[in-house]
């Protein structure tokens, strides 16, 4: 699953640490999500979307491999 | 979302890691001390003592909370327990096969509870650390 967290962070001028504190996870977790190494839970994905004030689908997008 | 309290596993505070690391050199020192006191002691007893202490050490490490115990770490922890058990089964099967090829017998005496617990906890710890390493590799 790909995401645009890095872009959204840049728009809001937020660091990974800022976002991590807002959604109550570690900076490493945010880094892993951005890098596509970790897929967040629905709750965390919704928290991230709400932090940026956008819809979930605007940040997270399924890839072909997710259907395999 | 509410969590089922029966299935909840309480974790130890991070300070317990210091105690866990005491369990690694301690049995080696005890075995050396025992060898001086009783040179006729059985080497198998020494091995079992080391396995037992190391099993406790790794067990404490596996049940100790990380500084930030968020959902990714919890997910790694759950995966580590599953992977550790998987590796244990295959590792024991491999040992049995090697034992059979060498001695033509599938003896179970070599698998003591201490050895199995040590291997299980070691594999769980290894799988957990590997996931943390992979997640932190190439950080932006």
N, CA and C atoms of all chains as a GROMACS GRO file, in nm:
protein
  624
    1UNK      N    1   0.085  -0.119   0.000
    1UNK     CA    2   0.000   0.000   0.000
    1UNK      C    3   0.089   0.124   0.000
    2UNK      N    4   0.067   0.213  -0.098
    2UNK     CA    5   0.149   0.334  -0.098
    2UNK      C    6   0.073   0.448  -0.029
    3UNK      N    7   0.149   0.547   0.011
    3UNK     CA    8   0.086   0.658   0.082
    3UNK      C    9   0.157   0.790   0.050
    4UNK      N   10   0.090   0.897   0.083
    4UNK     CA   11   0.145   1.030   0.055
    4UNK      C   12   0.170   1.108   0.184
    5UNK      N   13   0.206   1.035   0.288
    5UNK     CA   14   0.227   1.100   0.419
    5UNK      C   15   0.338   1.204   0.410
    6UNK      N   16   0.444   1.168   0.338
    6UNK     CA   17   0.558   1.260   0.327
    6UNK      C   18   0.515   1.392   0.262
    7UNK      N   19   0.431   1.382   0.160
    7UNK     CA   20   0.381   1.501   0.090
    7UNK      C   21   0.294   1.584   0.183
    8UNK      N   22   0.204   1.514   0.254
    8UNK     CA   23   0.113   1.584   0.346
    8UNK      C   24   0.192   1.652   0.459
    9UNK      N   25   0.297   1.584   0.504
    9UNK     CA   26   0.381   1.643   0.609
    9UNK      C   27   0.447   1.771   0.559
   10UNK      N   28   0.496   1.763   0.434
   10UNK     CA   29   0.564   1.880   0.375
   10UNK      C   30   0.467   1.998   0.363
   11UNK      N   31   0.342   1.966   0.324
   11UNK     CA   32   0.241   2.072   0.311
   11UNK      C   33   0.218   2.142   0.444
   12UNK      N   34   0.217   2.062   0.550
   12UNK     CA   35   0.189   2.116   0.685
   12UNK      C   36   0.317   2.156   0.758
   13UNK      N   37   0.432   2.138   0.692
   13UNK     CA   38   0.562   2.169   0.751
   13UNK      C   39   0.580   2.094   0.885
   14UNK      N   40   0.553   1.965   0.879
   14UNK     CA   41   0.565   1.881   0.999
   14UNK      C   42   0.682   1.784   0.982
   15UNK      N   43   0.749   1.757   1.092
   15UNK     CA   44   0.853   1.655   1.089
   15UNK      C   45   0.789   1.519   1.122
   16UNK      N   46   0.866   1.413   1.102
   16UNK     CA   47   0.817   1.280   1.140
   16UNK      C   48   0.787   1.276   1.290
   17UNK      N   49   0.873   1.342   1.366
   17UNK     CA   50   0.855   1.343   1.512
   17UNK      C   51   0.725   1.415   1.550
   18UNK      N   52   0.696   1.527   1.482
   18UNK     CA   53   0.572   1.603   1.510
   18UNK      C   54   0.450   1.513   1.487
   19UNK      N   55   0.451   1.446   1.371
   19UNK     CA   56   0.338   1.359   1.338
   19UNK      C   57   0.328   1.242   1.437
   20UNK      N   58   0.445   1.186   1.469
   20UNK     CA   59   0.448   1.073   1.563
   20UNK      C   60   0.384   1.111   1.697
   21UNK      N   61   0.417   1.231   1.744
   21UNK     CA   62   0.361   1.276   1.872
   21UNK      C   63   0.210   1.298   1.863
   22UNK      N   64   0.167   1.350   1.747
   22UNK     CA   65   0.022   1.375   1.730
   22UNK      C   66  -0.058   1.245   1.732
   23UNK      N   67  -0.003   1.141   1.670
   23UNK     CA   68  -0.080   1.015   1.660
   23UNK      C   69  -0.033   0.911   1.761
   24UNK      N   70   0.056   0.951   1.851
   24UNK     CA   71   0.100   0.869   1.964
   24UNK      C   72   0.167   0.738   1.924
   25UNK      N   73   0.263   0.750   1.831
   25UNK     CA   74   0.349   0.636   1.798
   25UNK      C   75   0.493   0.687   1.795
   26UNK      N   76   0.588   0.597   1.768
   26UNK     CA   77   0.727   0.640   1.763
   26UNK      C   78   0.759   0.699   1.624
   27UNK      N   79   0.868   0.776   1.618
   27UNK     CA   80   0.910   0.832   1.490
   27UNK      C   81   0.946   0.719   1.392
   28UNK      N   82   1.003   0.611   1.446
   28UNK     CA   83   1.040   0.496   1.362
   28UNK      C   84   0.917   0.437   1.293
   29UNK      N   85   0.805   0.438   1.364
   29UNK     CA   86   0.682   0.383   1.305
   29UNK      C   87   0.637   0.470   1.187
   30UNK      N   88   0.642   0.601   1.205
   30UNK     CA   89   0.605   0.692   1.096
   30UNK      C   90   0.699   0.672   0.977
   31UNK      N   91   0.829   0.660   1.008
   31UNK     CA   92   0.928   0.638   0.903
   31UNK      C   93   0.900   0.508   0.827
   32UNK      N   94   0.866   0.403   0.901
   32UNK     CA   95   0.839   0.273   0.837
   32UNK      C   96   0.713   0.278   0.751
   33UNK      N   97   0.613   0.354   0.798
   33UNK     CA   98   0.489   0.366   0.719
   33UNK      C   99   0.519   0.443   0.590
   34UNK      N  100   0.592   0.552   0.602
   34UNK     CA  101   0.626   0.632   0.483
   34UNK      C  102   0.705   0.550   0.382
   35UNK      N  103   0.795   0.466   0.434
   35UNK     CA  104   0.880   0.385   0.346
   35UNK      C  105   0.806   0.262   0.292
   36UNK      N  106   0.683   0.241   0.337
   36UNK     CA  107   0.605   0.126   0.291
   36UNK      C  108   0.645  -0.005   0.355
   37UNK      N  109   0.723   0.004   0.464
   37UNK     CA  110   0.767  -0.119   0.532
   37UNK      C  111   0.662  -0.169   0.630
   38UNK      N  112   0.578  -0.079   0.675
   38UNK     CA  113   0.474  -0.118   0.772
   38UNK      C  114   0.340  -0.059   0.730
   39UNK      N  115   0.239  -0.143   0.730
   39UNK     CA  116   0.103  -0.097   0.697
   39UNK      C  117   0.031  -0.070   0.828
   40UNK      N  118  -0.012   0.054   0.850
   40UNK     CA  119  -0.076   0.087   0.980
   40UNK      C  120  -0.213   0.023   0.995
   41UNK      N  121  -0.256   0.015   1.120
   41UNK     CA  122  -0.391  -0.035   1.147
   41UNK      C  123  -0.492   0.069   1.097
   42UNK      N  124  -0.616   0.030   1.091
   42UNK     CA  125  -0.721   0.124   1.047
   42UNK      C  126  -0.728   0.243   1.142
   43UNK      N  127  -0.714   0.215   1.272
   43UNK     CA  128  -0.722   0.323   1.371
   43UNK      C  129  -0.610   0.424   1.348
   44UNK      N  130  -0.487   0.374   1.331
   44UNK     CA  131  -0.374   0.466   1.312
   44UNK      C  132  -0.386   0.540   1.178
   45UNK      N  133  -0.430   0.469   1.074
   45UNK     CA  134  -0.448   0.534   0.943
   45UNK      C  135  -0.550   0.648   0.953
   46UNK      N  136  -0.659   0.622   1.027
   46UNK     CA  137  -0.761   0.726   1.044
   46UNK      C  138  -0.708   0.844   1.126
   47UNK      N  139  -0.625   0.814   1.226
   47UNK     CA  140  -0.566   0.921   1.307
   47UNK      C  141  -0.476   1.009   1.218
   48UNK      N  142  -0.398   0.944   1.132
   48UNK     CA  143  -0.307   1.019   1.043
   48UNK      C  144  -0.389   1.107   0.947
   49UNK      N  145  -0.492   1.047   0.889
   49UNK     CA  146  -0.576   1.124   0.795
   49UNK      C  147  -0.642   1.242   0.865
   50UNK      N  148  -0.690   1.219   0.986
   50UNK     CA  149  -0.757   1.325   1.061
   50UNK      C  150  -0.658   1.436   1.098
   51UNK      N  151  -0.535   1.397   1.129
   51UNK     CA  152  -0.432   1.497   1.162
   51UNK      C  153  -0.408   1.591   1.045
   52UNK      N  154  -0.410   1.536   0.925
   52UNK     CA  155  -0.388   1.619   0.805
   52UNK      C  156  -0.518   1.683   0.755
   53UNK      N  157  -0.630   1.640   0.811
   53UNK     CA  158  -0.759   1.696   0.771
   53UNK      C  159  -0.802   1.654   0.631
   54UNK      N  160  -0.765   1.533   0.594
   54UNK     CA  161  -0.804   1.481   0.461
   54UNK      C  162  -0.869   1.343   0.477
   55UNK      N  163  -0.926   1.295   0.368
   55UNK     CA  164  -0.989   1.162   0.372
   55UNK      C  165  -0.881   1.053   0.366
   56UNK      N  166  -0.917   0.938   0.419
   56UNK     CA  167  -0.822   0.825   0.423
   56UNK      C  168  -0.769   0.791   0.283
   57UNK      N  169  -0.860   0.790   0.187
   57UNK     CA  170  -0.823   0.752   0.049
   57UNK      C  171  -0.731   0.854  -0.017
   58UNK      N  172  -0.727   0.976   0.040
   58UNK     CA  173  -0.637   1.077  -0.016
   58UNK      C  174  -0.491   1.051   0.023
   59UNK      N  175  -0.474   0.972   0.127
   59UNK     CA  176  -0.338   0.944   0.176
   59UNK      C  177  -0.293   0.802   0.139
   60UNK      N  178  -0.382   0.706   0.161
   60UNK     CA  179  -0.345   0.566   0.138
   60UNK      C  180  -0.411   0.514   0.010
   61UNK      N  181  -0.332   0.440  -0.065
   61UNK     CA  182  -0.384   0.385  -0.191
   61UNK      C  183  -0.336   0.240  -0.207
   62UNK      N  184  -0.428   0.154  -0.243
   62UNK     CA  185  -0.392   0.014  -0.264
   62UNK      C  186  -0.310   0.000  -0.391
   63UNK      N  187  -0.217  -0.098  -0.387
   63UNK     CA  188  -0.138  -0.129  -0.505
   63UNK      C  189  -0.179  -0.268  -0.555
   64UNK      N  190  -0.134  -0.301  -0.676
   64UNK     CA  191  -0.171  -0.431  -0.734
   64UNK      C  192  -0.128  -0.546  -0.645
   65UNK      N  193  -0.011  -0.531  -0.582
   65UNK     CA  194   0.043  -0.638  -0.498
   65UNK      C  195  -0.048  -0.666  -0.376
   66UNK      N  196  -0.125  -0.565  -0.334
   66UNK     CA  197  -0.215  -0.583  -0.220
   66UNK      C  198  -0.331  -0.677  -0.252
   67UNK      N  199  -0.357  -0.696  -0.380
   67UNK     CA  200  -0.467  -0.784  -0.423
   67UNK      C  201  -0.418  -0.926  -0.447
   68UNK      N  202  -0.287  -0.944  -0.446
   68UNK     CA  203  -0.231  -1.076  -0.478
   68UNK      C  204  -0.253  -1.174  -0.364
   69UNK      N  205  -1.088   0.081   2.074
   69UNK     CA  206  -1.149  -0.052   2.083
   69UNK      C  207  -1.106  -0.119   2.213
   70UNK      N  208  -1.200  -0.182   2.280
   70UNK     CA  209  -1.168  -0.248   2.407
   70UNK      C  210  -1.091  -0.376   2.383
   71UNK      N  211  -0.997  -0.403   2.476
   71UNK     CA  212  -0.916  -0.524   2.461
   71UNK      C  213  -0.964  -0.629   2.558
   72UNK      N  214  -0.955  -0.756   2.516
   72UNK     CA  215  -0.994  -0.866   2.601
   72UNK      C  216  -0.889  -0.885   2.711
   73UNK      N  217  -0.930  -0.864   2.837
   73UNK     CA  218  -0.832  -0.866   2.946
   73UNK      C  219  -0.772  -1.004   2.969
   74UNK      N  220  -0.846  -1.110   2.934
   74UNK     CA  221  -0.792  -1.246   2.954
   74UNK      C  222  -0.673  -1.270   2.861
   75UNK      N  223  -0.680  -1.215   2.740
   75UNK     CA  224  -0.576  -1.237   2.642
   75UNK      C  225  -0.462  -1.135   2.652
   76UNK      N  226  -0.481  -1.033   2.735
   76UNK     CA  227  -0.379  -0.929   2.747
   76UNK      C  228  -0.254  -0.983   2.816
   77UNK      N  229  -0.137  -0.954   2.759
   77UNK     CA  230  -0.010  -0.996   2.819
   77UNK      C  231   0.058  -0.873   2.880
   78UNK      N  232   0.063  -0.865   3.014
   78UNK     CA  233   0.131  -0.750   3.074
   78UNK      C  234   0.282  -0.761   3.053
   79UNK      N  235   0.343  -0.650   3.014
   79UNK     CA  236   0.487  -0.652   2.988
   79UNK      C  237   0.563  -0.584   3.102
   80UNK      N  238   0.687  -0.627   3.120
   80UNK     CA  239   0.771  -0.571   3.227
   80UNK      C  240   0.824  -0.435   3.184
   81UNK      N  241   0.860  -0.353   3.282
   81UNK     CA  242   0.914  -0.220   3.250
   81UNK      C  243   1.054  -0.236   3.190
   82UNK      N  244   1.098  -0.137   3.109
   82UNK     CA  245   1.228  -0.151   3.040
   82UNK      C  246   1.347  -0.176   3.133
   83UNK      N  247   1.336  -0.136   3.259
   83UNK     CA  248   1.445  -0.158   3.354
   83UNK      C  249   1.482  -0.304   3.374
   84UNK      N  250   1.387  -0.394   3.347
   84UNK     CA  251   1.412  -0.538   3.364
   84UNK      C  252   1.517  -0.592   3.267
   85UNK      N  253   1.543  -0.517   3.159
   85UNK     CA  254   1.644  -0.562   3.062
   85UNK      C  255   1.780  -0.577   3.127
   86UNK      N  256   1.810  -0.485   3.222
   86UNK     CA  257   1.939  -0.492   3.292
   86UNK      C  258   1.951  -0.625   3.367
   87UNK      N  259   1.841  -0.665   3.434
   87UNK     CA  260   1.843  -0.792   3.508
   87UNK      C  261   1.861  -0.909   3.410
   88UNK      N  262   1.793  -0.901   3.296
   88UNK     CA  263   1.801  -1.010   3.197
   88UNK      C  264   1.945  -1.034   3.155
   89UNK      N  265   2.021  -0.927   3.136
   89UNK     CA  266   2.159  -0.943   3.089
   89UNK      C  267   2.251  -1.004   3.194
   90UNK      N  268   2.206  -1.002   3.321
   90UNK     CA  269   2.284  -1.068   3.427
   90UNK      C  270   2.278  -1.220   3.410
   91UNK      N  271   2.168  -1.269   3.354
   91UNK     CA  272   2.148  -1.414   3.340
   91UNK      C  273   2.236  -1.477   3.232
   92UNK      N  274   2.303  -1.398   3.151
   92UNK     CA  275   2.386  -1.457   3.045
   92UNK      C  276   2.525  -1.499   3.094
   93UNK      N  277   2.599  -1.411   3.165
   93UNK     CA  278   2.731  -1.456   3.214
   93UNK      C  279   2.721  -1.539   3.343
   94UNK      N  280   2.612  -1.522   3.419
   94UNK     CA  281   2.601  -1.585   3.551
   94UNK      C  282   2.618  -1.738   3.549
   95UNK      N  283   2.548  -1.812   3.461
   95UNK     CA  284   2.563  -1.958   3.465
   95UNK      C  285   2.703  -2.005   3.425
   96UNK      N  286   2.769  -1.928   3.338
   96UNK     CA  287   2.905  -1.964   3.298
   96UNK      C  288   2.997  -1.956   3.419
   97UNK      N  289   2.981  -1.848   3.496
   97UNK     CA  290   3.062  -1.832   3.617
   97UNK      C  291   3.029  -1.942   3.718
   98UNK      N  292   2.900  -1.974   3.731
   98UNK     CA  293   2.858  -2.080   3.824
   98UNK      C  294   2.916  -2.215   3.784
   99UNK      N  295   2.914  -2.244   3.654
   99UNK     CA  296   2.966  -2.373   3.606
   99UNK      C  297   3.117  -2.382   3.632
  100UNK      N  298   3.189  -2.272   3.607
  100UNK     CA  299   3.334  -2.270   3.632
  100UNK      C  300   3.359  -2.292   3.782
  101UNK      N  301   3.280  -2.222   3.865
  101UNK     CA  302   3.294  -2.237   4.010
  101UNK      C  303   3.265  -2.378   4.055
  102UNK      N  304   3.159  -2.438   3.999
  102UNK     CA  305   3.122  -2.576   4.036
  102UNK      C  306   3.228  -2.675   3.992
  103UNK      N  307   3.291  -2.648   3.877
  103UNK     CA  308   3.395  -2.738   3.826
  103UNK      C  309   3.516  -2.738   3.921
  104UNK      N  310   3.542  -2.622   3.980
  104UNK     CA  311   3.653  -2.615   4.076
  104UNK      C  312   3.617  -2.689   4.204
  105UNK      N  313   3.492  -2.671   4.249
  105UNK     CA  314   3.448  -2.734   4.374
  105UNK      C  315   3.434  -2.885   4.356
  106UNK      N  316   3.374  -2.926   4.244
  106UNK     CA  317   3.352  -3.069   4.218
  106UNK      C  318   3.394  -3.103   4.075
  107UNK      N  319   3.520  -3.141   4.054
  107UNK     CA  320   3.569  -3.169   3.918
  107UNK      C  321   3.499  -3.288   3.852
  108UNK      N  322   3.431  -3.374   3.933
  108UNK     CA  323   3.364  -3.493   3.878
  108UNK      C  324   3.222  -3.463   3.828
  109UNK      N  325   3.180  -3.337   3.834
  109UNK     CA  326   3.040  -3.306   3.799
  109UNK      C  327   3.013  -3.335   3.651
  110UNK      N  328   2.888  -3.370   3.623
  110UNK     CA  329   2.847  -3.410   3.488
  110UNK      C  330   2.841  -3.288   3.395
  111UNK      N  331   2.910  -3.293   3.281
  111UNK     CA  332   2.905  -3.179   3.187
  111UNK      C  333   2.764  -3.150   3.136
  112UNK      N  334   2.679  -3.255   3.132
  112UNK     CA  335   2.540  -3.235   3.087
  112UNK      C  336   2.463  -3.145   3.183
  113UNK      N  337   2.494  -3.161   3.313
  113UNK     CA  338   2.429  -3.076   3.414
  113UNK      C  339   2.468  -2.930   3.391
  114UNK      N  340   2.595  -2.909   3.359
  114UNK     CA  341   2.644  -2.773   3.334
  114UNK      C  342   2.571  -2.712   3.214
  115UNK      N  343   2.556  -2.794   3.109
  115UNK     CA  344   2.489  -2.744   2.988
  115UNK      C  345   2.343  -2.708   3.019
  116UNK      N  346   2.278  -2.795   3.097
  116UNK     CA  347   2.137  -2.768   3.131
  116UNK      C  348   2.122  -2.642   3.215
  117UNK      N  349   2.220  -2.621   3.303
  117UNK     CA  350   2.216  -2.501   3.388
  117UNK      C  351   2.229  -2.375   3.299
  118UNK      N  352   2.321  -2.382   3.204
  118UNK     CA  353   2.341  -2.266   3.113
  118UNK      C  354   2.215  -2.243   3.029
  119UNK      N  355   2.159  -2.351   2.974
  119UNK     CA  356   2.034  -2.336   2.895
  119UNK      C  357   1.923  -2.274   2.979
  120UNK      N  358   1.910  -2.320   3.102
  120UNK     CA  359   1.804  -2.271   3.191
  120UNK      C  360   1.818  -2.122   3.219
  121UNK      N  361   1.938  -2.080   3.255
  121UNK     CA  362   1.961  -1.938   3.286
  121UNK      C  363   1.940  -1.853   3.161
  122UNK      N  364   1.992  -1.900   3.048
  122UNK     CA  365   1.977  -1.822   2.924
  122UNK      C  366   1.831  -1.816   2.880
  123UNK      N  367   1.758  -1.924   2.905
  123UNK     CA  368   1.615  -1.924   2.872
  123UNK      C  369   1.543  -1.816   2.953
  124UNK      N  370   1.579  -1.805   3.082
  124UNK     CA  371   1.518  -1.700   3.167
  124UNK      C  372   1.558  -1.562   3.116
  125UNK      N  373   1.686  -1.546   3.082
  125UNK     CA  374   1.734  -1.418   3.032
  125UNK      C  375   1.660  -1.373   2.907
  126UNK      N  376   1.653  -1.462   2.810
  126UNK     CA  377   1.582  -1.427   2.686
  126UNK      C  378   1.431  -1.412   2.711
  127UNK      N  379   1.378  -1.493   2.803
  127UNK     CA  380   1.236  -1.482   2.837
  127UNK      C  381   1.202  -1.345   2.892
  128UNK      N  382   1.289  -1.295   2.981
  128UNK     CA  383   1.266  -1.160   3.036
  128UNK      C  384   1.276  -1.056   2.925
  129UNK      N  385   1.377  -1.070   2.839
  129UNK     CA  386   1.392  -0.973   2.729
  129UNK      C  387   1.269  -0.973   2.638
  130UNK      N  388   1.215  -1.093   2.614
  130UNK     CA  389   1.098  -1.102   2.525
  130UNK      C  390   0.972  -1.044   2.587
  131UNK      N  391   0.969  -1.041   2.720
  131UNK     CA  392   0.848  -0.991   2.788
  131UNK      C  393   0.869  -0.851   2.846
  132UNK      N  394   0.975  -0.784   2.801
  132UNK     CA  395   1.001  -0.647   2.848
  132UNK      C  396   0.956  -0.546   2.744
  133UNK      N  397   0.888  -0.443   2.793
  133UNK     CA  398   0.833  -0.339   2.706
  133UNK      C  399   0.945  -0.257   2.641
  134UNK      N  400   0.923  -0.214   2.519
  134UNK     CA  401   1.013  -0.119   2.455
  134UNK      C  402   0.984   0.020   2.511
  135UNK      N  403   1.076   0.115   2.485
  135UNK     CA  404   1.054   0.251   2.536
  135UNK      C  405   0.922   0.306   2.482
  136UNK      N  406   0.899   0.289   2.351
  136UNK     CA  407   0.769   0.325   2.292
  136UNK      C  408   0.706   0.195   2.242
  137UNK      N  409   0.605   0.150   2.311
  137UNK     CA  410   0.540   0.022   2.277
  137UNK      C  411   0.416   0.055   2.193
  138UNK      N  412   0.439   0.094   2.069
  138UNK     CA  413   0.326   0.131   1.984
  138UNK      C  414   0.279   0.011   1.901
  139UNK      N  415   0.186   0.037   1.808
  139UNK     CA  416   0.125  -0.076   1.736
  139UNK      C  417   0.225  -0.150   1.647
  140UNK      N  418   0.326  -0.080   1.593
  140UNK     CA  419   0.424  -0.149   1.509
  140UNK      C  420   0.507  -0.245   1.593
  141UNK      N  421   0.547  -0.201   1.711
  141UNK     CA  422   0.626  -0.287   1.800
  141UNK      C  423   0.541  -0.406   1.845
  142UNK      N  424   0.413  -0.380   1.876
  142UNK     CA  425   0.324  -0.490   1.917
  142UNK      C  426   0.308  -0.591   1.804
  143UNK      N  427   0.300  -0.539   1.682
  143UNK     CA  428   0.288  -0.627   1.565
  143UNK      C  429   0.416  -0.709   1.547
  144UNK      N  430   0.531  -0.645   1.566
  144UNK     CA  431   0.660  -0.716   1.557
  144UNK      C  432   0.668  -0.824   1.664
  145UNK      N  433   0.619  -0.790   1.784
  145UNK     CA  434   0.626  -0.885   1.895
  145UNK      C  435   0.540  -1.009   1.865
  146UNK      N  436   0.420  -0.985   1.815
  146UNK     CA  437   0.332  -1.099   1.783
  146UNK      C  438   0.395  -1.185   1.673
  147UNK      N  439   0.451  -1.119   1.572
  147UNK     CA  440   0.515  -1.193   1.462
  147UNK      C  441   0.634  -1.272   1.514
  148UNK      N  442   0.710  -1.211   1.608
  148UNK     CA  443   0.830  -1.275   1.661
  148UNK      C  444   0.793  -1.405   1.735
  149UNK      N  445   0.684  -1.401   1.812
  149UNK     CA  446   0.643  -1.523   1.884
  149UNK      C  447   0.602  -1.632   1.785
  150UNK      N  448   0.531  -1.593   1.681
  150UNK     CA  449   0.487  -1.690   1.580
  150UNK      C  450   0.608  -1.747   1.505
  151UNK      N  451   0.698  -1.656   1.461
  151UNK     CA  452   0.816  -1.700   1.387
  151UNK      C  453   0.908  -1.784   1.475
  152UNK      N  454   0.924  -1.741   1.601
  152UNK     CA  455   1.010  -1.815   1.693
  152UNK      C  456   0.962  -1.958   1.711
  153UNK      N  457   0.832  -1.975   1.722
  153UNK     CA  458   0.776  -2.110   1.738
  153UNK      C  459   0.798  -2.192   1.610
  154UNK      N  460   0.781  -2.126   1.496
  154UNK     CA  461   0.801  -2.193   1.366
  154UNK      C  462   0.945  -2.241   1.353
  155UNK      N  463   1.040  -2.153   1.385
  155UNK     CA  464   1.182  -2.190   1.378
  155UNK      C  465   1.214  -2.302   1.477
  156UNK      N  466   1.153  -2.298   1.593
  156UNK     CA  467   1.178  -2.402   1.693
  156UNK      C  468   1.138  -2.539   1.640
  157UNK      N  469   1.020  -2.547   1.581
  157UNK     CA  470   0.971  -2.676   1.529
  157UNK      C  471   1.065  -2.729   1.422
  158UNK      N  472   1.102  -2.643   1.328
  158UNK     CA  473   1.192  -2.688   1.220
  158UNK      C  474   1.332  -2.718   1.273
  159UNK      N  475   1.379  -2.639   1.370
  159UNK     CA  476   1.510  -2.661   1.430
  159UNK      C  477   1.515  -2.795   1.501
  160UNK      N  478   1.410  -2.827   1.576
  160UNK     CA  479   1.405  -2.954   1.647
  160UNK      C  480   1.396  -3.071   1.549
  161UNK      N  481   1.318  -3.050   1.443
  161UNK     CA  482   1.308  -3.156   1.340
  161UNK      C  483   1.444  -3.180   1.275
  162UNK      N  484   1.517  -3.071   1.250
  162UNK     CA  485   1.650  -3.085   1.189
  162UNK      C  486   1.745  -3.158   1.284
  163UNK      N  487   1.737  -3.123   1.413
  163UNK     CA  488   1.823  -3.191   1.511
  163UNK      C  489   1.791  -3.340   1.519
  164UNK      N  490   1.662  -3.372   1.514
  164UNK     CA  491   1.621  -3.513   1.517
  164UNK      C  492   1.674  -3.587   1.396
  165UNK      N  493   1.667  -3.522   1.280
  165UNK     CA  494   1.714  -3.584   1.156
  165UNK      C  495   1.865  -3.608   1.163
  166UNK      N  496   1.939  -3.505   1.210
  166UNK     CA  497   2.085  -3.519   1.223
  166UNK      C  498   2.118  -3.633   1.320
  167UNK      N  499   2.044  -3.636   1.431
  167UNK     CA  500   2.064  -3.740   1.531
  167UNK      C  501   2.037  -3.879   1.471
  168UNK      N  502   1.932  -3.885   1.388
  168UNK     CA  503   1.897  -4.014   1.326
  168UNK      C  504   2.005  -4.059   1.229
  169UNK      N  505   2.054  -3.963   1.147
  169UNK     CA  506   2.156  -3.997   1.048
  169UNK      C  507   2.288  -4.039   1.114
  170UNK      N  508   2.316  -3.978   1.229
  170UNK     CA  509   2.443  -4.010   1.297
  170UNK      C  510   2.434  -4.138   1.380
  171UNK      N  511   2.323  -4.154   1.452
  171UNK     CA  512   2.314  -4.266   1.547
  171UNK      C  513   2.203  -4.366   1.515
  172UNK      N  514   2.133  -4.345   1.405
  172UNK     CA  515   2.023  -4.434   1.366
  172UNK      C  516   1.918  -4.448   1.477
  173UNK      N  517   1.895  -4.342   1.549
  173UNK     CA  518   1.789  -4.346   1.649
  173UNK      C  519   1.728  -4.207   1.666
  174UNK      N  520   1.596  -4.204   1.682
  174UNK     CA  521   1.531  -4.076   1.707
  174UNK      C  522   1.508  -4.068   1.858
  175UNK      N  523   1.614  -4.033   1.928
  175UNK     CA  524   1.605  -4.023   2.074
  175UNK      C  525   1.559  -3.885   2.114
  176UNK      N  526   1.474  -3.880   2.213
  176UNK     CA  527   1.423  -3.751   2.257
  176UNK      C  528   1.496  -3.699   2.380
  177UNK      N  529   1.592  -3.780   2.432
  177UNK     CA  530   1.659  -3.739   2.556
  177UNK      C  531   1.737  -3.609   2.540
  178UNK      N  532   1.782  -3.585   2.416
  178UNK     CA  533   1.865  -3.466   2.394
  178UNK      C  534   1.783  -3.336   2.407
  179UNK      N  535   1.649  -3.347   2.391
  179UNK     CA  536   1.565  -3.227   2.400
  179UNK      C  537   1.512  -3.209   2.541
  180UNK      N  538   1.588  -3.146   2.624
  180UNK     CA  539   1.537  -3.119   2.759
  180UNK      C  540   1.449  -2.995   2.754
  181UNK      N  541   1.369  -2.977   2.857
  181UNK     CA  542   1.282  -2.860   2.864
  181UNK      C  543   1.365  -2.732   2.863
  182UNK      N  544   1.482  -2.736   2.931
  182UNK     CA  545   1.568  -2.617   2.936
  182UNK      C  546   1.616  -2.579   2.796
  183UNK      N  547   1.657  -2.680   2.720
  183UNK     CA  548   1.708  -2.654   2.584
  183UNK      C  549   1.597  -2.597   2.495
  184UNK      N  550   1.480  -2.660   2.501
  184UNK     CA  551   1.369  -2.616   2.417
  184UNK      C  552   1.326  -2.473   2.453
  185UNK      N  553   1.318  -2.445   2.583
  185UNK     CA  554   1.280  -2.310   2.625
  185UNK      C  555   1.386  -2.207   2.585
  186UNK      N  556   1.512  -2.247   2.596
  186UNK     CA  557   1.620  -2.157   2.555
  186UNK      C  558   1.611  -2.127   2.406
  187UNK      N  559   1.597  -2.232   2.325
  187UNK     CA  560   1.590  -2.213   2.179
  187UNK      C  561   1.468  -2.129   2.140
  188UNK      N  562   1.354  -2.160   2.202
  188UNK     CA  563   1.232  -2.085   2.170
  188UNK      C  564   1.249  -1.935   2.200
  189UNK      N  565   1.298  -1.907   2.320
  189UNK     CA  566   1.316  -1.766   2.358
  189UNK      C  567   1.423  -1.697   2.275
  190UNK      N  568   1.527  -1.773   2.240
  190UNK     CA  569   1.633  -1.716   2.154
  190UNK      C  570   1.577  -1.681   2.017
  191UNK      N  571   1.500  -1.772   1.959
  191UNK     CA  572   1.443  -1.749   1.826
  191UNK      C  573   1.344  -1.632   1.828
  192UNK      N  574   1.264  -1.624   1.933
  192UNK     CA  575   1.169  -1.512   1.944
  192UNK      C  576   1.246  -1.380   1.952
  193UNK      N  577   1.349  -1.378   2.035
  193UNK     CA  578   1.429  -1.256   2.050
  193UNK      C  579   1.494  -1.220   1.916
  194UNK      N  580   1.549  -1.321   1.848
  194UNK     CA  581   1.614  -1.297   1.718
  194UNK      C  582   1.516  -1.243   1.616
  195UNK      N  583   1.396  -1.301   1.611
  195UNK     CA  584   1.296  -1.257   1.513
  195UNK      C  585   1.251  -1.114   1.543
  196UNK      N  586   1.240  -1.080   1.671
  196UNK     CA  587   1.197  -0.945   1.710
  196UNK      C  588   1.304  -0.842   1.674
  197UNK      N  589   1.429  -0.873   1.709
  197UNK     CA  590   1.539  -0.779   1.680
  197UNK      C  591   1.557  -0.763   1.529
  198UNK      N  592   1.538  -0.871   1.455
  198UNK     CA  593   1.553  -0.865   1.309
  198UNK      C  594   1.449  -0.768   1.249
  199UNK      N  595   1.326  -0.778   1.297
  199UNK     CA  596   1.220  -0.689   1.246
  199UNK      C  597   1.250  -0.543   1.280
  200UNK      N  598   1.300  -0.520   1.402
  200UNK     CA  599   1.333  -0.383   1.441
  200UNK      C  600   1.448  -0.329   1.356
  201UNK      N  601   1.544  -0.418   1.327
  201UNK     CA  602   1.658  -0.377   1.244
  201UNK      C  603   1.610  -0.343   1.102
  202UNK      N  604   1.525  -0.428   1.047
  202UNK     CA  605   1.476  -0.404   0.910
  202UNK      C  606   1.394  -0.274   0.902
  203UNK      N  607   1.320  -0.245   1.010
  203UNK     CA  608   1.237  -0.124   1.011
  203UNK      C  609   1.324   0.002   1.022
  204UNK      N  610   1.436  -0.010   1.093
  204UNK     CA  611   1.519   0.109   1.114
  204UNK      C  612   1.625   0.126   1.005
  205UNK      N  613   1.642   0.020   0.922
  205UNK     CA  614   1.741   0.027   0.814
  205UNK      C  615   1.697   0.130   0.711
  206UNK      N  616   1.792   0.202   0.656
  206UNK     CA  617   1.766   0.304   0.552
  206UNK      C  618   1.664   0.406   0.599
  207UNK      N  619   1.680   0.453   0.722
  207UNK     CA  620   1.585   0.554   0.770
  207UNK      C  621   1.603   0.686   0.697
  208UNK      N  622   1.489   0.753   0.671
  208UNK     CA  623   1.495   0.885   0.604
  208UNK      C  624   1.519   0.995   0.707
   0.00000   0.00000   0.00000
